[in-house]
Each structure stands twice: as C-alpha cells, then as structure tokens.
Amino acid sequence: MLKSFLWEAASIGLLGSVLGCAVGTALSYRMVKTTMRMSGGFDVDFLLPPQALVLTVAAAVALCVLAAFVTLSALPGIGRADAAEDLAA
C-alpha cells in the first residue's frame, strides 16, 4: 500500500514539474525575446541548457516522494521502520 502512495507522489511530481518547466520556458523565452527588446533595446539570445530541465524534474520528483514518505511514516500505526520494510518488500 505504501508503494502505491509513493508512485502517486512520483507521478504528481513528474507531471507538475514537466508542466512547470514547459510554462516557465515559454514565459522565459517571451521575456528574453520580447520584453528585453521593447524595454531596453537589447537583443539577447535565449539559451536553456537541457541538463537544467532534467535536474529540475528529477529534484521535484525526489522531493515529492520524500514528502509522501515522511508524511505516511508519521501516521499512527505506521512507523518509519515499518514503512521502510513495506517499501523493501
């Protein structure tokens, strides 16, 4: 049962981080290409390293799983040791 909660947390983290990266990239591109040119006359290249996106998604998924694990292990009747044993099984 613990594994299903952790998988759900991982999928929510994956979906949220991918959507966040997509929207953030679109808004950043617009800011760099449009707003900088209009406000100061700057023509700046938009550079986005793919490693930053991968690291962001991985960190978000890890944090979501960690938060779910800590929350579930704090529930009455489920100790950290029991939760870790259930996860290992």
Sequence and secondary structure as in RCSB ss.txt:
>XXXX:A:sequence
MLKSFLWEAASIGLLGSVLGCAVGTALSYRMVKTTMRMSGGFDVDFLLPPQALVLTVAAAVALCVLAAFVTLSAL
PGIGRADAAEDLAA
>XXXX:A:secstr
 HHHHHHHHHHHHHHHHHHHHHHHHHHHHHIIIIIHHHHH         HHHHHHHHHHHHHHHHHHHHHHHHTS
TT  HHHHHHHHH 
